[in-house]
């Protein structure tokens, strides 16, 4: 790129804008983007990296002095690039803007016209200052700006045609301004509001398509929305949505969906919303986007191909569905097989899955929308609201009560119009999504996805994993393997941390109820590390710790190989730490996970340490505060008491007699059962161990217990259930065996 010659060549600018071939116009747009880019370094590095950038991770690892020098150089380069882009953008507005708008309204290719709007918006945005942008475009927003000098008399029909073309140019320019700078775009729309109404009512396909894109862009800008009120009130916007031309419908549908979020009264009509849903689903069936430079790859690479193509009808359909999927009745419609038209071969969900499975779908502009749609269907709006109030000083219920204080009865009634969305409905929708292979589609979207898209994919998978009956299908569709692969770098961002944490929680959910024997060896072994890392994560919630511990407990029960893998990942120290968590369920799960590591040599060595064994005995005796945790601790002692080293260490503890006596007298049949097995194991060692048990009066207790309930006849007086009566007889039999020693 020469500093002066190319950009100052007026012939080049006009040639680019007045090219007749759509392919050449597309290439010209790439040239214009390159001329006005705010990042010349990216342009220079397009083919061969000449000046490689430092990644965020590399920057965080730089020395302070080097980082300061690097940041200064980047700042200076950025200032130069901004001035470079501004000068050329302003020059283009003087010499090429008129011709570019002429090319835009002349083409029959609606996709190309949208692309012109995006590129022009980017060029105008590079001018930066709002007043400068207004100065550059003000003359082209005036009514007579595009009228050529009158050479001969023209008929009224010719005048009307030229007037319509002039309005189309102003509409195209306004759309670009709305896309490039919302504030300036809203200002421009105030000048072209009458043009917008005329374009909508013109009955000209191109004019109505420009109007459709104009309202879609305006609906995204808060200050521009009031200008659309008249179109909503007089039904013009609805007429655009009902137009048979798909390019016209798509922009109008997008506008109504966006306005519906901003205006609750606009979205209250369920029939209107279903109409939007029908339009959106119809848009999914049309690819609509053709790469018009596909046959000219050499030219694209030469100019850098810096512009992105405009959204296709499919992508616009995904956009509209993304707005609509927040409504409960739309979630139900989509999950239960909505299709439009009714004779369509595929449902809306099947079509979305097909789009998500296309090559490089994760890198597309629709990827985030697809992940969001799937994630919203798999959750209730009430759950979303609870998540929004997480870690806040006020709860969701308190907020609702405060909101009601300032509302009338009619407003309160309007607040309760949202259909009830209970957990049963959510679970049914999840089952429908999984049957449609949505989890596999989300895993596919994760390939090459941006940071935010990846986060949405993982959130969606995590929400689906709550349905226990479908976890096996999710594993078959690659969810377990996909989540296991996610890992964070040395210096991850907060979004990356949260994404990886959510992925590890998804692994936990899948493995809590799944039979590990059905997993492949790589799945079993590979899932241990992310689970241990989640347990070790101090920023994870108690629920995430609890689920990870349950999953580890499940894996540890499979084989000695999985126990070895857990130990190799420093599992013993991690699980020991979890045993002292504040939440009692986390303490219980940690204790149970440790219990399942018996009889691994590392775990036996851990228990043989007097300090560790003292803690386990204390946990076992703490049945009044946490029965489940105490039950697991007594069970662990009973399972490991066959080891002579552990047995001799146990009887040498100061609190041995007091603690075991209290456990036997607890009255809890589960705990007593395990304690009696522990005594049996200790007595089997004979010698000092046997004498210590007898000397502590534990055998005498068993004799008295057996004599009191020898035939179980007194069990009826205790009010025990049938199951408890069976447990009682088991403890009596064990007590008899011990008493006979």
Buried (B, 14 or more C-beta within 10 A) or exposed (E): EEEEEBBEEEEBBBBBBBBEEBBBBBBBBBBBBBBBBBBBBEBBBBEEEEEEEBEEEBBEEBEEEEBEEBEEEBEEBBEEBBEBBBBBBBBBBEBBBBBBBBBBBBBEBBBBBBBBBBBBBBBBBBBBEEEBBBEBBEEBBEBEBBEEEEEEEEEEEEEEEBBBBBBBBBBBBBBBBBBBBBBBBBBBBBBBBEBBBBBBBBEBBBBBBBBBBBBBBBBBBEBBBEBBEBBBEEEBBBBBBEBEEBBBBBBBBBBBBBBBEEEEEBBEEEEBBBBBBBBBBBBBBBEBBEEBBEEBEEBBEBBBBBBEBBBBBBBBBBBBBBBBBBBBBBBBBBBEEBBBEEEBEBBBBBBBBBBBBEEEBBEBBBBBBBBBBBBBBBBBBBBEEEEEBEEEEEEBEEBEEEEEEEEEEEEEEBEEEEEEBEEEBBBBBBBBBBEBBBBBBBBBBBBBBBEBBBBBBBBBBBBBBBBEEBBBBBBEBBBBBBBBEBEBEEEBEEEBBBBBBBBBBBBBBBBBEBEBEEBEEEBBBBBBBBBBBBBBBEEBBEEBBBBBBBBBBBBBBBBEEBBBBBBEBEBBEBBBEBBEBEBBBBBBBBBBBBBBBBEBEBBBBBBBEEEBBBBBBBBBBBBEEBBBBBBBBBBBBBBBBBBEEBBBBBBEBEEBBEBBBBBBEBEBBBBBBBBBBBBBBBBEBEEEBBEBBBEBEBBEBBBEBBEEBEEEEEBEEEEBEEEBBEBBBEBBEBBBBBBEB
